[in-house]
């Protein structure tokens, strides 16, 4: 069988060459680009990628668009700031060449934060299904924190997917703002309400979970920062949800 690699992009010129270089051995590269204005498309074109630019409908739908456009049975879905290390690449190639009955495979992801690999805080091993059969799996419709849902037995790979997501705090805070907004909007659509427990209790509990229970203290200063920012993200998400509820109520009253 053959393998298609699916990547979604938007202004990823700083990452896309490193990403695609790690999967040059794949049979097909499919890029779903969200109107990049930098050199992302130019770089991807040099790798022979098939590039599509559909209307943005969220992370899950965008990745599923890539799966639908792919022409091979095996799919590897990765992000532009991720790299397939050589050990994992060999495992994936062995799977695709085998007669396995697995519908998909989990792989561990290791994330770099401010120059350090975070091996605790609940960030590692962060096993995700990223390799799957097109006929047996699809992306969830979530606009953020999407996941691959497969119909059939799932195996495990040991090689790492390397995640270079946070080279500095500015990158983190940009994603922080985007993800907390999307998380709040998703919670609002699901009918969630933001109460005092969400605003007062959840954030410190999140810090204790990341820093103490999941041993973030073993990741040095970066582990402390990750734990604080994770707790802050919980607060901000629910504050945005509370504000959204308030705005809708005011609009209804004024209407």
C-alpha positions in Angstrom: 0.0 0.0 0.0 0.9 3.7 -0.2 0.9 6.6 2.2 -0.5 10.1 2.0 0.7 12.8 4.4 -1.9 15.5 5.2 -0.8 18.9 6.7 -2.9 22.1 7.3 -1.1 25.4 7.1 -1.4 29.1 7.4 1.7 31.3 7.2 4.0 28.4 8.3 7.2 29.4 6.3 9.2 29.1 9.5 8.1 25.4 10.0 6.9 23.8 6.8 10.3 22.9 5.2 11.4 21.1 8.4 8.1 19.3 8.6 8.0 18.2 4.9 11.7 17.2 4.9 10.8 14.6 7.6 8.2 13.0 5.4 9.8 13.3 1.9 9.7 9.5 1.7 5.9 9.5 1.6 4.0 8.7 -1.6 1.9 11.9 -1.5 1.9 15.2 0.3 -1.4 17.0 0.6 -1.5 20.6 2.0 -4.7 22.3 3.1 -3.6 26.0 3.2 -5.7 28.7 4.7 -4.7 31.6 2.5 -1.1 32.0 3.6 0.5 35.3 2.7 4.1 34.2 3.3 6.3 31.6 1.4 4.4 28.6 2.8 2.9 27.6 -0.5 6.1 28.3 -2.4 8.1 26.0 -0.1 5.4 23.2 -0.2 5.4 23.4 -4.0 9.1 22.6 -4.0 8.4 19.4 -2.2 5.8 18.4 -4.9 2.9 18.8 -2.5 -0.7 19.0 -3.8 -2.1 22.2 -2.4 -5.7 23.1 -1.8 -7.2 26.3 -0.3 -10.8 25.6 0.9 -12.8 28.0 3.1 -11.7 27.7 6.7 -14.2 25.8 8.8 -12.1 24.8 11.8 -9.2 22.5 12.5 -11.2 19.2 12.3 -13.0 20.0 9.1 -9.8 21.3 7.5 -7.9 18.1 8.3 -10.8 16.0 7.0 -10.7 18.0 3.8 -7.1 16.9 3.4 -8.0 13.3 4.1 -10.8 13.4 1.5 -8.3 14.9 -1.1 -5.7 12.2 -0.4 -5.5 9.3 -2.9 -4.0 6.6 -0.7 -5.4 4.2 1.9 -2.9 5.0 4.7 -3.1 8.6 6.1 -0.5 10.4 8.2 -2.0 13.6 9.6 0.6 16.0 11.1 0.8 19.7 11.8 3.2 22.1 10.2 5.2 22.6 13.4 5.7 18.8 13.9 8.5 16.6 12.7 8.5 12.8 12.2 11.7 11.5 13.7 13.6 8.8 11.8 12.7 6.0 14.2 9.0 6.8 13.8 9.4 7.2 10.0 10.8 3.7 9.8 7.9 2.3 11.9 5.3 4.0 9.7 6.9 2.7 6.5 6.9 -0.8 8.0 3.2 -0.6 8.9 2.2 0.6 5.4 4.2 -2.2 3.8 2.7 -4.9 6.1 -0.6 -6.8 6.1 -1.7 -5.4 9.5 -5.3 -5.6 10.5 -5.0 -2.3 12.5 -7.2 0.6 11.6 -4.9 3.1 13.1 -1.9 3.7 15.3 -1.1 5.9 18.3 2.3 7.6 18.4 3.9 9.6 21.3 4.3 13.3 20.8 7.1 15.3 22.5 6.7 19.1 22.7 9.4 21.7 23.0 8.6 24.7 25.2 11.1 27.6 25.4 14.0 25.5 24.4 13.3 22.4 26.6 11.5 19.2 25.9 8.6 18.9 28.4 8.5 15.4 29.7 5.9 15.9 32.5 3.1 18.4 33.2 0.7 16.0 31.4 2.3 16.9 28.1 4.1 13.7 27.6 3.8 11.0 26.1 0.7 12.7 24.7 -0.2 9.7 22.5 -2.3 10.6 19.5 -3.8 8.6 16.6 -2.2 10.2 13.6 -1.6 7.2 11.3 -4.8 5.5 10.1 -6.6 3.9 7.2 -8.7 6.3 5.2 -11.5 3.8 4.9 -11.5 3.3 8.7 -10.9 6.7 10.2 -11.9 10.4 10.1 -11.3 13.6 11.9 -13.8 14.8 14.5 -15.7 18.0 13.6 -14.3 19.9 16.5 -13.1 23.4 15.6 -10.2 23.0 18.1 -8.6 19.9 19.8 -9.8 17.7 17.0 -9.0 14.0 17.0 -8.9 11.0 14.7 -11.8 8.6 15.3 -11.1 5.1 13.9 -13.4 2.1 13.4 -11.3 -1.0 14.3 -8.3 -2.2 16.4 -5.6 0.4 17.1 -1.9 -0.3 17.6 1.0 1.7 19.2 4.2 3.0 17.7 7.2 4.0 19.8 9.0 6.6 17.7 8.3 10.2 18.5 6.4 13.0 16.7 8.4 16.1 17.6 6.3 19.2 18.3 8.2 22.5 17.9 5.2 24.6 18.8 6.5 27.2 21.3 9.9 28.6 20.5 9.1 31.8 22.5 6.3 33.2 24.7 4.9 35.3 21.9 4.1 32.2 19.9 2.5 30.6 22.9 0.4 33.6 23.8 -0.9 34.0 20.2 -2.1 30.3 20.3 -3.3 30.8 23.9 -5.6 33.6 22.8 -6.9 31.7 19.8 -7.5 28.4 21.6 -9.2 29.9 24.6 -11.5 31.8 22.3 -12.3 28.7 20.3 -12.7 26.7 23.5 -15.2 29.2 24.9 -17.2 29.4 21.7 -17.4 25.6 21.5 -18.5 25.4 25.2 -21.1 28.1 24.5 -22.5 26.1 21.5 -22.7 23.0 23.7 -24.8 24.9 26.2 -22.1 25.2 29.0 -22.4 28.0 31.5 -19.5 29.6 33.4 -20.1 29.6 37.1 -18.0 30.7 40.1 -16.6 27.2 40.4 -15.2 27.4 36.9 -13.6 30.8 37.5 -12.4 30.4 41.1 -11.8 26.6 41.6 -10.8 25.2 38.3 -7.7 27.4 37.7 -5.8 26.5 40.9 -6.9 22.8 40.6 -5.4 22.9 37.0 -2.1 24.2 38.4 -1.9 21.6 41.1 -2.7 18.9 38.5 0.0 20.0 36.1 2.8 21.0 38.5 2.3 18.5 41.4 0.2 15.5 40.3 1.8 15.4 36.8 5.2 16.4 38.2 5.7 19.5 36.2 8.3 20.6 38.8 10.7 18.1 37.2 10.7 20.2 34.0 12.5 23.1 35.7 11.5 26.7 35.1 9.7 25.8 31.9 7.6 23.2 33.8 6.5 25.9 36.3 5.6 28.3 33.5 3.7 25.6 31.6 1.7 24.9 34.8 0.9 28.5 35.5 -0.1 29.2 31.9 -2.2 26.0 31.8 -4.1 27.2 34.9 -4.4 30.7 33.4 -5.8 29.2 30.1 -8.6 27.6 32.2 -9.5 30.9 33.8 -9.4 32.8 30.5 -11.5 30.2 28.7 -14.3 30.4 31.3 -14.0 34.2 31.6 -14.5 34.4 27.8 -17.5 32.0 28.1 -18.9 34.2 30.9 -18.4 37.3 28.8 -20.1 35.6 25.8 -23.1 34.7 27.9 -23.3 38.3 29.3 -23.1 39.8 25.8 -25.9 37.5 24.5 -28.1 38.4 27.4 -27.6 42.1 26.9 -28.3 41.8 23.2 -31.6 39.9 24.0 -32.6 42.5 26.6 -31.9 45.3 24.1 -33.7 43.5 21.3 
